């Protein structure tokens, strides 16, 4: 079902007569042997929702509602459900997010249709809504061009790490989406990823001194990835995400974790069509942050000084350049261009 058809279902419910004794007005939009899905409208305030009706056999022993400023997921006690049935209800709570909720509801409906059993439907619905929760808590708006380039840079490193360490280890190391101090915490080193555009005179921006700080003698590396806009070559953000998905493999748990990380970064697969700009990624350069490396350390910042940022000229870092192959593995064809 498309977003438009779901919108039409809500409009039909709003135009109809209220159903006596019901908190929700319902219209069936999808059905199979043990799962039924309804477009829903709250009788009290007319806010739209989606109700997924399931057999009691897949009801979890405990359920924690998911609540955001835009929507909520609950498992309320509803009158009128058939015997032996229960329901998950995802519902808009703020009209300002109506458009976002339409996309969310469509995503949930597609997830429900793609699951094989009632148990999978319940799990997939909760995970899908939780992914949207992460997205909304981050900001709930499409990424800016600079944020897109930053995410592409991290995905390039993720792909290399997945090939070297395995998908689960690489995803566990990718701490950037969780607002970690460094973007990657690998088994034996920390890596901060920065992107740049241009030639050898290019610079990268360090947004906080602790991004290059060492902790307990743990090696720290600066990874610089050139990201160049292109009208014809390269790939869109959505295409790079798809290539990363292929590198990570087919395990549902691994791919679910990847989608969670993307949502926390501000990207949802359903928004891929919004990102039409193409970028060429590479080359990638790695620098080890050791004694003498040009930087401002946290200990250098006087007390009372806040929000310290500084830029580094890449052509001044030649003495600290190292082979990325030794740390994150070789480049992955299809995600970045050849080394130069």
C-alpha positions, 0 to 999 in steps of 0.5 A, a space after each residue: 500500500 502506498 502512502 497515498 492509499 493509506 492517507 485515503 483510508 484515514 480520510 474515509 474514516 474521518 468522514 464516517 460516523 463514529 463507532 459507538 464504544 470504540 476509541 479507534 475507528 478502523 478500516 481493514 487495509 491488509 489481512 492474512 491467516 493470523 495477522 490483520 492490519 487496520 488504518 486507525 483514527 482516534 475517535 477523540 481527536 481524529 489523529 491517524 494510526 495503524 493497528 496490527 492485530 495479532 494472535 495471543 500466542 505471540 503476545 510478549 510477557 512484557 511490553 514497554 511502549 515507545 513514546 516520542 514527541 511525534 508518535 507512540 507505539 502501545 499495546 492497549 487493552 481494546 474493546 471489540 477485538 476477537 477472542 484470543 487476539 491483541 494489538 499493537 497500535 502506532 499513533 500520531 501524537 502531534 499534528 505537526 509531524 503528520 507527513 513524517 507519520 505517513 511515511 512511518 505508517 507506510 514503512 510499518 505496513 511494508 514491514 508487516 507484509 514482509 514478515 512470515 509469521 505473527 511472531 516475526 510481525 510483532 518483532 519487526 513492527 517494534 523494531 521498525 517503530 524503534 528505528 523511527 524513534 531513533 531518527 526523530 530523537 536525532 532531529 527528524 529532518 533530512 541530512 544536510 549536504 555536509 552531513 551526507 558527506 560525513 556519513 558517506 565517509 564513515 560508511 567507507 570506513 565501515 565497509 573496510 572494517 566489515 571486510 577485515 573484522 566481520 560485520 558484527 565487529 565492525 558495527 559494534 566498533 562504529 560509535 559515531 552514530 551513538 555520539 561517541 568521542 571517536 567515530 570508531 573504537 576498533 579492537 586495538 585503536 580509535 579512529 576519527 573520520 573526517 571528509 574533505 573536498 579538494 586537493 593536497 591543500 585541503 583541510 579537515 575540521 576538528 570539532 573538538 580537541 578530544 576527537 584526537 586525544 589519546 586515552 590510556 595509551 590507546 592509539 588514535 588515528 585520523 582518517 581523511 576521506 575525500 568526498 567529491 560531488 559529481 553530476 554523473 559519476 560516483 553514487 548517491 547516499 542510498 546507493 552507498 548504503 545499499 553497497 554497505 548492506 551487501 558487504 555486511 552480509 545477509 544475516 537479519 540481526 546484522 542488517 537490523 543493527 546496521 539500520 539502527 545505526 543509520 537511523 541514529 545517524 539521521 538516515 532511513 531507507 524510506 528517505 533514500 529518494 530524497 538524496 539525489 546528489 552523487 559523490 565520488 569517495 576516495 582516496 582515503 588517507 590515514 594518519 597516526 596521532 603521535 608526539 608532535 602531531 599538530 593539534 590542540 589537546 584537551 589539556 591545552 585548553 584553558 579553563 573557561 574556554 568552550 567550543 574549541 574547534 580547529 582545522 588541519 591542513 592535510 599536506 602538513 601531516 605527511 610525517 604521520 601518514 600510515 597505511 590504512 590497510 594495516 588498520 582497517 583493511 583494503 578498499 572495497 570496490 564499488 564504495 570508493 575509488 582507487 588509491 592515488 
